[in-house]
């Protein structure tokens, strides 16, 4: 070799999350690789190497390629380690923990490994020249799966044909001459010679064996979106012929971490899935809060991984589980306290602010401690409407011991008793505890009322029930502003009693007519 033309690119094996296997990708060469290629032109005599890039581009080239163990698929390595019985080896470059754990989890899922020991099925996979996924498919489906195994091991030979893998299989079975198809046919022929006799001939069933974690169930709605049995979501262009398929085996995606787009897939029937993956289908019971329906849902579900094939109501779900699910719902809905409960909460807060030893009843604390104060008294509530209608005042009151309850009622009573003995509710949710009543009801009051060691905010009302004055110093009001209020009110309500000295006058429940 006297002349080398270096394109500046190379093919490298990279793990492709879209296919779950390694794929050859085209990347820029490293400086070390470029130097190795240059040396080929002068091994036996002087030669020439033509590099198809500029000096400036060469400065951006990496010095060395990363070790393949850091970037490739590790399922094959994990299978070899299990076959050797070696859990830990002193690698020059150790494999990344995450990908190696994922590879071992895949082998367990395929039945190739139990714990850290290889199974007989795993030994059979180790003898096949395929990725463990495809080896699993070939070992169980038999010789007729060789074309699909060869196809999935190679690049897509028909890139613009939509997502349906059947189109590729049909092209492979045809007599159409094409270098890519011929290469795949040759590999299929080689694989068929090492495969067992045919057991499963349906390609969708074969693909399900290779990708049990990629069985896709279409979500509700018009948008072509699916949930995979492995738990992730995938989508497809609405114009693709497979866009309406209820069930798919997804073979390849673009690898997007949140919701990947499907590149290739096969439609599959539920009966086929039950035939080949029946040992993975199981009934589960769950009690959960449903935000969409606003209620606790107790269901028995027939599941294949994360997808639900069928469901029915769990009639005898334990009450404790229902209550726990309702707790989750309440945390999502937020506290829905009745006016009575809000007043009790506010009374406790006022006393805590004044330094009294009482439980914290802030909303955040109550939500964090639902199991302690609400769960024992939740009863049969299991819907959002039931929660909104529930008065939790008794549950909040039960958080207080006897001494604390006495302090609460003495220092922050729920009502204020007027001089005539009428009880008026105190609003503790106001910025300052407040009571609203007509001016006439407080005639004769010489001391300003107080709660929790501070003055009670008194809003005085006209005979029509409209506020005329707000005060936290009633004697001061009688001595100062009352004269102006009396003058105005006497003009508006001349039939009512407006004494010149309210502190010495007799209170009245209603307006007093003049004789």
C-alpha positions in Angstrom: 0.0 0.0 0.0 1.6 3.3 -1.2 -1.4 5.6 -1.1 -4.0 6.1 1.7 -7.1 8.4 1.3 -8.4 9.1 4.8 -12.0 10.4 4.8 -11.7 11.4 8.5 -14.6 9.2 9.6 -14.8 5.8 11.2 -17.5 3.3 12.3 -17.8 2.7 16.0 -20.1 0.5 18.1 -22.4 2.6 20.4 -25.2 1.4 22.6 -28.4 2.6 21.1 -31.2 3.1 23.7 -33.7 3.1 20.8 -33.0 -0.5 19.8 -31.6 -1.7 23.2 -28.5 -3.0 21.4 -25.2 -1.7 20.0 -25.3 -0.1 16.6 -22.5 1.0 14.3 -22.4 4.8 14.1 -20.2 7.0 11.9 -18.0 9.4 13.8 -14.9 11.6 13.3 -11.6 9.8 13.6 -9.3 10.5 16.5 -5.8 11.8 16.1 -4.5 8.4 17.1 -6.6 6.7 14.4 -5.6 9.2 11.8 -1.9 8.6 12.6 -2.4 4.8 12.4 -4.0 5.2 8.9 -1.2 7.5 7.8 1.4 4.9 8.8 -0.2 2.3 6.4 1.0 4.3 3.4 4.6 3.9 4.3 5.0 0.4 5.8 7.2 -1.0 3.0 8.2 2.1 1.1 7.6 5.8 0.9 3.9 6.6 0.4 1.3 9.4 0.5 -1.7 9.8 2.8 -4.4 12.3 1.6 -6.4 13.6 4.6 -9.8 15.0 3.6 -9.9 17.7 6.3 -8.2 20.9 7.1 -5.5 21.7 9.7 -8.1 23.7 11.6 -10.4 20.7 11.7 -7.6 18.5 12.9 -7.3 20.6 16.0 -10.8 19.7 17.0 -10.2 15.9 16.8 -10.1 14.0 20.0 -6.7 12.5 20.9 -8.1 8.9 21.5 -11.4 7.1 21.2 -13.1 6.2 24.4 -12.9 2.5 25.3 -15.8 0.5 23.8 -16.6 -0.9 27.2 -17.7 2.7 28.2 -20.0 3.2 25.2 -21.1 -0.1 23.9 -23.9 -2.5 24.9 -22.8 -4.7 27.9 -25.4 -7.4 27.7 -23.0 -9.8 25.9 -20.2 -9.0 28.4 -22.6 -9.6 31.4 -23.6 -13.0 29.9 -20.0 -14.0 29.5 -19.2 -13.0 33.0 -22.1 -15.1 34.3 -20.9 -18.0 32.2 -17.4 -17.7 33.7 -18.9 -17.4 37.2 -17.0 -14.1 37.6 -18.9 -11.4 39.4 -16.0 -9.0 39.7 -12.9 -8.6 37.5 -10.1 -6.2 37.6 -10.8 -4.4 34.3 -8.2 -2.0 33.0 -11.2 0.2 32.2 -14.1 -0.9 34.4 -17.6 -0.9 32.8 -20.0 1.8 34.0 -22.1 0.6 36.9 -25.4 1.8 35.5 -25.2 0.2 32.1 -23.8 -3.0 33.6 -26.7 -3.2 36.0 -29.1 -2.7 33.2 -27.5 -5.4 31.2 -27.7 -7.9 34.1 -31.3 -6.9 34.7 -32.1 -7.7 31.0 -30.5 -11.1 31.4 -32.6 -11.9 34.4 -35.7 -10.8 32.6 -34.8 -13.1 29.7 -34.2 -16.0 32.0 -30.6 -16.2 31.1 -29.4 -15.6 34.7 -30.8 -16.3 38.1 -29.1 -14.1 40.7 -25.5 -14.2 39.5 -25.6 -17.7 38.1 -26.2 -18.5 34.5 -29.1 -20.8 33.6 -29.2 -23.5 30.9 -31.1 -21.1 28.7 -28.3 -18.5 29.3 -25.7 -21.1 28.2 -27.7 -21.6 25.0 -27.8 -17.9 24.4 -24.0 -17.6 24.9 -23.5 -20.1 22.1 -25.5 -18.0 19.6 -23.7 -15.2 17.6 -26.3 -12.7 18.6 -27.3 -10.1 21.1 -29.0 -11.9 24.0 -32.3 -10.3 23.1 -32.2 -11.8 19.6 -30.6 -15.0 20.8 -33.5 -15.4 23.2 -35.9 -15.0 20.4 -34.1 -17.4 18.1 -33.7 -20.0 20.8 -37.5 -20.0 21.6 -39.0 -19.3 18.2 -36.6 -21.5 16.2 -35.4 -21.4 12.6 -38.2 -19.2 11.2 -37.0 -16.3 13.4 -33.6 -16.2 11.6 -34.7 -13.5 9.1 -36.0 -11.3 11.8 -32.9 -11.8 13.9 -30.6 -10.9 11.0 -32.8 -7.9 10.1 -32.7 -6.5 13.6 -28.9 -7.1 13.8 -28.3 -4.9 10.8 -29.1 -1.4 9.7 -32.6 -0.6 8.4 -32.5 -1.6 4.7 -35.6 0.4 3.8 -35.4 3.8 5.5 -38.4 5.5 4.0 -41.0 2.8 4.3 -42.8 3.9 7.5 -42.6 2.1 10.8 -44.1 -1.3 9.9 -41.3 -3.9 10.2 -43.5 -6.3 8.0 -42.5 -4.2 4.9 -38.8 -5.0 5.6 -39.5 -8.7 6.2 -41.5 -8.9 2.9 -38.6 -7.2 1.0 -36.3 -9.7 2.6 -38.5 -12.6 1.5 -38.8 -11.3 -2.0 -36.3 -11.8 -4.9 -35.4 -8.2 -5.0 -31.7 -7.7 -5.4 -30.1 -5.2 -3.1 -26.7 -5.2 -1.4 -28.2 -4.5 2.0 -30.9 -7.1 1.6 -28.4 -9.6 0.3 -26.2 -9.1 3.3 -29.1 -9.7 5.7 -30.2 -12.8 3.7 -26.8 -14.3 4.0 -26.8 -13.6 7.8 -30.3 -15.1 8.1 -29.1 -18.2 6.3 -26.1 -18.6 8.6 -28.3 -18.2 11.7 -30.8 -20.7 10.5 -28.1 -23.3 10.5 -27.5 -22.9 14.3 -31.1 -22.4 15.3 -33.4 -25.1 16.6 -36.5 -26.3 14.7 -39.3 -23.8 14.2 -41.7 -23.4 17.1 -43.2 -19.9 16.5 -43.6 -18.6 13.0 -45.5 -15.4 13.6 -43.0 -12.4 13.3 -45.0 -10.4 15.9 -44.8 -13.2 18.4 -41.1 -13.6 17.6 -40.5 -9.8 18.2 -42.4 -10.0 21.5 -39.9 -12.6 22.7 -37.0 -10.3 21.9 -38.7 -7.2 23.3 -41.0 -8.1 26.2 -40.3 -4.7 27.7 -41.5 -2.9 24.6 -45.1 -4.1 24.2 -47.0 -0.9 23.5 -50.6 -0.3 24.4 -52.2 2.7 22.7 -53.3 5.5 25.1 -56.8 6.9 25.0 -57.4 9.8 22.7 -56.8 10.7 19.1 -53.0 11.3 19.4 -50.9 8.2 18.4 -49.2 7.6 21.7 -48.5 4.4 23.5 -47.4 3.1 26.9 -44.7 0.5 26.9 -44.7 -2.5 29.2 -41.4 -1.3 30.5 -43.1 1.9 31.7 -41.9 4.5 29.2 -44.0 6.4 26.6 -43.6 6.4 22.8 -45.3 8.2 20.0 -45.6 8.0 16.2 -46.4 10.3 13.3 -50.2 10.4 12.8 -49.8 9.7 9.1 -48.1 6.3 9.6 -50.3 3.3 8.8 -49.6 1.9 12.2 -50.8 5.0 14.0 -54.2 3.4 14.9 -52.8 0.1 16.1 -54.0 -0.7 19.6 -51.0 -3.0 20.4 -47.5 -2.9 19.0 -44.1 -4.6 19.5 -41.7 -1.6 19.3 -38.4 -2.7 17.9 -36.6 0.6 17.4 -37.1 4.2 18.6 -35.2 7.4 18.3 -34.1 6.9 22.0 -35.6 10.2 23.4 -35.4 9.9 27.2 -39.0 11.1 27.9 -41.2 10.1 25.0 -39.4 8.5 22.1 -40.6 8.3 18.5 -41.1 4.9 17.0 -38.9 4.0 14.1 -40.0 0.4 13.5 -42.6 -1.8 15.1 -44.9 -4.7 14.4 -48.7 -4.8 15.2 -49.5 -7.6 17.5 -52.8 -9.1 18.8 -53.6 -9.6 22.5 -54.1 -13.3 22.0 -50.6 -13.6 20.5 -49.1 -11.8 23.5 -51.0 -14.2 25.9 -49.6 -17.1 23.9 -45.9 -16.1 24.0 -45.8 -13.9 27.1 -48.5 -15.6 29.2 -46.1 -16.2 32.1 -45.5 -12.5 32.4 -49.2 -11.6 32.5 -50.4 -11.3 36.1 -53.3 -10.0 38.2 -52.5 -7.2 40.5 -54.6 -5.3 43.1 -54.3 -1.6 43.7 -56.0 1.1 45.6 -55.2 4.6 44.4 -56.4 8.1 44.2 -57.7 9.0 40.7 -57.4 12.7 40.0 -59.4 12.4 36.8 -62.5 10.9 38.6 -61.9 12.6 41.9 -62.3 9.5 44.0 -60.4 6.5 45.4 -60.3 3.6 42.8 -59.9 0.0 43.9 -59.1 -2.2 41.0 -57.9 -5.7 40.1 -55.8 -5.3 36.9 -54.4 -7.9 34.5 -51.0 -6.5 33.6 -48.2 -7.1 31.3 -45.5 -5.0 32.9 -46.8 -1.5 33.1 -49.7 -1.9 30.6 -53.2 -3.0 31.7 -54.8 -5.7 29.5 -58.1 -5.8 31.5 -59.4 -4.5 34.8 -62.3 -4.9 37.2 -63.5 -3.3 40.4 -61.9 -4.7 43.6 -65.1 -5.2 45.6 -63.6 -6.2 49.0 -60.6 -3.8 49.1 -59.3 -3.4 52.7 -60.7 -0.3 54.3 -57.2 0.7 55.6 -55.9 0.8 52.0 -58.9 2.9 50.9 -58.2 5.3 53.7 -54.5 5.6 52.8 -55.4 6.3 49.2 -57.8 8.9 50.4 -54.9 10.5 52.3 -53.0 10.8 49.1 -56.1 12.4 47.4 -56.5 14.9 50.2 -52.8 16.0 49.9 -53.4 16.6 46.2 -56.8 18.4 46.7 -55.5 20.4 49.6 -57.3 21.1 52.9 -61.0 21.9 52.5 -61.8 23.0 56.0 -65.3 24.1 57.0 -65.8 27.6 58.5 -66.1 26.0 61.9 -62.8 24.1 61.4 -61.1 27.3 60.1 -62.2 29.2 63.2 -60.8 26.5 65.5 -57.6 26.4 63.6 -57.3 30.2 63.8 -58.0 30.2 67.6 -55.2 27.8 68.1 -52.9 29.8 65.9 -53.7 33.0 67.9 -52.8 31.3 71.2 -49.6 29.8 69.8 -48.6 33.3 68.6 -49.2 34.5 72.2 -46.8 31.8 73.5 -49.2 29.0 74.6 -48.2 25.4 74.3 -50.7 24.1 71.7 -50.3 21.9 68.6 -49.3 23.4 65.3 -52.4 23.4 63.1 -50.9 25.3 60.1 -52.2 23.9 56.8 -48.8 22.5 55.8 -48.4 20.7 59.2 -51.9 19.3 59.0 -51.3 17.9 55.5 -48.0 16.4 56.6 -49.6 14.7 59.6 -53.0 13.5 58.1 -52.4 9.9 59.3 -52.2 11.0 62.9 -55.2 13.4 63.3 -57.5 12.6 60.4 -57.1 8.9 59.4 -58.7 7.5 62.6 -61.8 9.6 62.0 -62.0 9.6 58.2 -64.9 7.1 58.0 -66.2 6.1 54.6 -65.0 9.2 52.8 -63.5 8.3 49.4 -64.4 11.1 47.0 -63.5 14.8 46.6 -67.1 15.8 47.2 -67.2 13.7 50.4 -64.0 15.4 51.6 -65.3 18.9 50.9 -68.5 18.0 52.9 -66.6 16.6 55.9 -66.4 18.8 59.0 -63.0 18.0 60.6 -63.6 20.2 63.6 -63.9 17.2 66.0 -60.7 15.7 64.6 -58.8 19.0 65.1 -60.3 19.4 68.6 -59.1 15.8 69.4 -55.5 17.0 68.8 -55.8 18.9 72.1 -55.4 17.3 75.5 -57.8 18.3 78.3 -55.6 21.0 79.7 -55.0 22.5 76.2 -58.7 22.5 75.5 -59.4 24.4 78.7 -56.8 27.0 77.8 -58.3 27.4 74.3 -61.8 27.9 75.6 -60.8 30.3 78.3 -58.2 32.4 76.5 -59.7 32.3 73.0 -63.4 31.6 73.4 -65.4 31.0 70.2 -68.0 33.7 71.1 -68.2 37.1 72.8 -71.0 37.6 75.2 -72.6 41.1 75.0 -73.8 43.0 78.1 -77.3 41.6 77.4 -76.1 38.0 77.3 -76.2 37.5 73.6 -73.3 35.4 72.2 -71.7 36.8 69.1 -69.2 34.7 67.1 -65.6 36.0 67.1 -63.9 35.8 63.7 -60.4 34.6 64.5 -59.5 34.3 60.8 -59.3 38.2 60.5 -56.0 39.9 60.9 -57.0 40.6 64.5 -59.8 38.6 66.2 -62.9 40.5 65.4 -66.5 40.8 66.6 -69.3 42.7 64.7 -72.3 44.0 66.5 -74.6 47.0 66.7 -73.5 50.1 68.7 -76.5 49.9 71.0 -75.5 46.5 72.3 -72.3 47.9 73.8 -73.8 50.9 75.5 -72.7 50.9 79.1 -69.4 49.0 78.4 -66.5 50.7 80.2 -63.7 48.1 79.6 -62.6 47.0 76.2 -63.0 43.2 75.7 -59.9 41.1 75.0 -58.9 37.6 73.8 -55.6 35.8 74.0 -54.2 38.7 76.1 -54.9 41.4 73.5 -57.7 43.7 72.6 -60.6 42.3 70.6 -61.2 44.2 67.3 -64.8 45.5 67.6 -66.6 46.6 64.4 -69.6 48.7 65.4 -72.6 48.5 63.1 -75.4 50.9 62.3 -79.1 49.9 62.8 -78.9 48.8 59.2 -76.0 46.5 59.8 -73.4 48.7 58.1 -70.0 49.3 59.7 -69.6 52.8 61.2 -66.5 52.3 63.3 -63.8 49.8 64.0 -62.0 50.1 67.4 -59.7 48.3 69.7 -60.3 50.9 72.5 -64.0 51.2 73.2 -63.7 53.6 76.2 -61.5 55.9 74.0 -64.1 55.7 71.2 -66.9 56.7 73.6 -64.8 59.7 74.7 -63.7 60.9 71.3 -65.1 59.7 68.0 -68.6 58.7 69.3 -69.8 62.3 69.3 -69.3 62.5 65.5 -70.8 59.1 64.9 -73.8 60.0 67.1 -74.4 63.2 65.2 -74.4 61.4 61.8 -76.4 58.4 63.0 -79.0 60.5 64.8 -79.7 62.3 61.5 -80.0 59.0 59.6 -81.8 57.0 62.3 -83.8 59.6 64.4 -86.1 56.9 65.9 -83.2 55.1 67.5 -81.6 56.0 70.9 -78.3 57.8 70.7 -77.3 58.9 74.2 -74.8 61.6 74.9 -73.0 59.4 77.4 -72.9 55.9 75.9 -70.6 54.6 78.7 -73.4 55.2 81.2 -76.4 54.3 79.0 -78.3 51.0 79.1 -77.6 48.6 76.2 -80.4 47.4 74.0 -80.8 44.4 71.7 -82.7 46.5 69.1 -83.1 50.2 68.5 -85.2 51.9 71.2 -87.9 54.3 70.0 -88.3 57.6 71.8 -91.4 57.9 74.0 
